[in-house]
Amino acid sequence: MPGEDSAEAGFTRDMMVHHAQAVQMAEIVRNKTESEEIRTLASDIALTQQAQIGQMQGWLQVWGLPATGREPAMSWMGHPTEGRMPGMATPAEIDELQKASPEEADVRFLQLMIPHHQAALPMAEAVLERTDRLEVKRLAGSIVASQQAEIQLMQGLLKRRGVSVEEGTHDGGPHGGE
């Protein structure tokens, strides 16, 4: 069973927090957008990530571990992070998304969700290197596959709107690489 300070517990807790914000942003735009494509994408993200959160909550219960750990986020990866994890939108950005017109919200959603997804990939890849638990490998692998596909889709949706991914994104995008 993964213990308190295991990579599995750290990944699970951090990814639940990361996913929760993606669900929140997806629900905001799903209720606001006038674009069928954006509504479908936002619904897919909300449903998929909500289901994955449920799965991860279940693991922590089975492992007998609390939903939150004592260590800062991403400590299990060797990148302890105080405050927001990479890719996370600020409270001001979430507020902006809520107040935006439908067209503005579509663009802001894509600009926020692309770096959000990009930042989830190193977390999923890190746990794949550190775990031998099949259920964790399966979920992390499916996060990598679905989020890479969604990143490409979202980049295409932005391009069609004539906007670059970088325009107006926060603090220079994801904090990548080793």
C-alpha positions as CSV (number, residue, x, y, z in Angstrom):
1,M,0.0,0.0,0.0
2,P,1.4,3.4,-0.8
3,G,2.3,5.3,2.3
4,E,1.9,8.9,3.4
5,D,5.0,10.2,1.6
6,S,4.8,8.0,-1.4
7,A,4.9,9.3,-5.0
8,E,1.4,7.7,-5.5
9,A,-0.1,9.7,-2.6
10,G,1.6,12.9,-3.7
11,F,0.5,12.5,-7.3
12,T,-3.0,11.7,-6.3
13,R,-3.4,14.6,-4.0
14,D,-1.8,17.1,-6.4
15,M,-3.7,15.9,-9.5
16,M,-7.0,16.1,-7.6
17,V,-6.4,19.8,-6.9
18,H,-5.2,20.4,-10.4
19,H,-8.2,18.6,-11.9
20,A,-10.6,20.4,-9.6
21,Q,-9.6,23.8,-11.1
22,A,-9.9,22.4,-14.7
23,V,-13.4,21.2,-13.9
24,Q,-14.3,24.6,-12.4
25,M,-13.0,26.5,-15.5
26,A,-14.7,24.0,-17.9
27,E,-18.1,24.4,-16.1
28,I,-17.8,28.2,-16.2
29,V,-17.3,28.2,-20.0
30,R,-19.7,25.4,-20.7
31,N,-22.6,27.5,-19.2
32,K,-21.5,30.6,-21.0
33,T,-20.2,29.7,-24.5
34,E,-22.3,30.0,-27.7
35,S,-19.9,27.6,-29.5
36,E,-20.9,24.0,-29.9
37,E,-17.3,22.9,-30.1
38,I,-16.2,24.7,-27.0
39,R,-19.3,23.4,-25.1
40,T,-18.5,19.8,-26.1
41,L,-14.8,20.2,-25.2
42,A,-15.7,21.8,-21.8
43,S,-18.2,19.0,-21.1
44,D,-15.6,16.4,-21.9
45,I,-13.0,18.0,-19.7
46,A,-15.4,18.4,-16.8
47,L,-16.8,14.9,-17.0
48,T,-13.5,13.1,-17.5
49,Q,-11.6,15.0,-14.8
50,Q,-14.5,14.8,-12.3
51,A,-14.5,11.0,-12.8
52,Q,-10.8,10.8,-12.4
53,I,-11.0,12.9,-9.2
54,G,-13.6,10.3,-7.9
55,Q,-11.2,7.5,-8.8
56,M,-8.3,9.2,-6.9
57,Q,-10.4,9.9,-3.8
58,G,-11.3,6.2,-3.8
59,W,-7.6,5.3,-3.9
60,L,-6.8,7.5,-0.9
61,Q,-9.6,5.9,1.1
62,V,-8.5,2.4,0.2
63,W,-4.9,3.3,1.1
64,G,-6.1,4.7,4.4
65,L,-4.6,8.2,3.6
66,P,-6.1,11.7,4.2
67,A,-7.0,13.7,1.1
68,T,-4.3,16.3,1.9
69,G,-0.7,15.7,2.8
70,R,1.7,17.5,5.1
71,E,4.3,18.3,2.4
72,P,4.0,21.2,-0.1
73,A,2.6,20.3,-3.5
74,M,4.9,18.5,-5.9
75,S,7.4,17.5,-3.1
76,W,7.1,13.9,-4.3
77,M,8.5,15.0,-7.7
78,G,11.4,16.9,-6.1
79,H,9.9,20.3,-6.9
80,P,8.2,21.4,-3.7
81,T,5.8,24.3,-4.6
82,E,4.4,26.7,-2.2
83,G,1.2,28.4,-3.4
84,R,-0.2,27.5,-6.9
85,M,1.1,24.6,-8.8
86,P,2.4,25.2,-12.4
87,G,-0.4,25.8,-14.9
88,M,-2.9,26.8,-12.3
89,A,-5.0,29.9,-13.1
90,T,-5.0,32.7,-10.5
91,P,-8.2,33.7,-8.6
92,A,-8.2,36.9,-10.7
93,E,-8.1,34.8,-14.0
94,I,-11.0,32.7,-12.8
95,D,-12.9,35.8,-11.9
96,E,-12.1,37.3,-15.4
97,L,-13.4,34.1,-17.0
98,Q,-16.6,34.3,-15.1
99,K,-17.2,38.0,-16.1
100,A,-16.1,37.6,-19.8
101,S,-18.6,37.8,-22.7
102,P,-19.2,34.4,-24.4
103,E,-16.6,35.1,-27.1
104,E,-14.0,36.4,-24.7
105,A,-14.6,33.5,-22.4
106,D,-14.0,31.0,-25.2
107,V,-10.6,32.5,-25.9
108,R,-9.6,33.0,-22.2
109,F,-10.7,29.4,-21.5
110,L,-8.4,28.0,-24.2
111,Q,-5.5,30.3,-23.1
112,L,-5.8,29.2,-19.5
113,M,-6.6,25.5,-20.2
114,I,-3.7,24.9,-22.6
115,P,-0.9,25.7,-20.0
116,H,-3.0,24.0,-17.3
117,H,-3.0,20.8,-19.3
118,Q,0.6,21.2,-20.3
119,A,1.6,21.5,-16.6
120,A,-0.3,18.2,-15.8
121,L,1.8,16.2,-18.2
122,P,5.1,16.3,-16.2
123,M,3.2,15.3,-13.1
124,A,1.7,12.3,-14.8
125,E,5.0,11.4,-16.4
126,A,6.8,11.7,-13.1
127,V,4.5,9.2,-11.3
128,L,4.8,6.8,-14.3
129,E,8.6,6.7,-13.6
130,R,8.0,6.2,-9.8
131,T,5.2,3.7,-9.5
132,D,4.7,0.1,-10.0
133,R,1.0,0.2,-9.2
134,L,-1.1,-0.8,-12.2
135,E,-4.1,1.5,-11.3
136,V,-1.8,4.5,-11.0
137,K,0.0,3.7,-14.2
138,R,-3.3,3.3,-16.0
139,L,-4.7,6.6,-14.9
140,A,-1.5,8.6,-15.4
141,G,-1.2,7.1,-18.9
142,S,-4.7,8.1,-19.8
143,I,-4.2,11.6,-18.4
144,V,-1.1,12.0,-20.7
145,A,-3.0,10.7,-23.7
146,S,-6.2,12.6,-23.3
147,Q,-4.5,15.9,-22.3
148,Q,-2.0,15.8,-25.2
149,A,-4.9,15.3,-27.6
150,E,-6.9,18.1,-26.0
151,I,-3.9,20.5,-26.1
152,Q,-3.7,20.0,-29.9
153,L,-7.4,20.4,-30.3
154,M,-7.4,23.6,-28.1
155,Q,-4.4,25.0,-30.0
156,G,-6.3,24.5,-33.3
157,L,-9.4,26.2,-31.8
158,L,-7.3,29.2,-30.8
159,K,-5.6,29.4,-34.2
160,R,-9.0,29.4,-35.9
161,R,-9.9,32.4,-33.7
162,G,-6.8,34.2,-34.8
163,V,-5.3,34.2,-31.3
164,S,-1.9,33.0,-30.2
165,V,-1.6,30.7,-27.2
166,E,0.8,33.1,-25.6
167,E,-1.3,36.3,-25.8
168,G,-2.5,37.2,-22.4
169,T,-1.4,33.9,-20.7
170,H,-0.1,34.2,-17.1
171,D,3.5,34.3,-16.0
172,G,4.9,32.9,-19.3
173,G,3.2,29.6,-19.5
174,P,4.1,26.3,-17.8
175,H,7.2,25.9,-15.7
176,G,8.5,23.0,-17.7
177,G,11.5,20.7,-17.9
178,E,14.2,19.5,-15.5
